[in-house]
Amino acid sequence: MSIHKDIQNIFKPLIQWAIWHITPYIYTFTMSIIVVGVMISKGCVGDS
């Protein structure tokens, strides 16, 4: 049982760190996709 608790203690900070560092990239990626999607739907991209 103690081994399982040790694993949890190791992984909880790792997961929190990963979320803290990956979320901005996901947010930026999502925003760029939305911007490109809006531009395409308005005909700004792909006309050239």
Contacts in CASP RR format, 6 or more apart in sequence:
PFRMAT RR
TARGET T0000
AUTHOR 0000-0000-0000
METHOD contacts of the structure
MODEL  1
MSIHKDIQNIFKPLIQWAIWHITPYIYTFTMSIIVVGVMISKGCVGDS
36 45 0 8 1.000
39 45 0 8 1.000
40 46 0 8 1.000
END
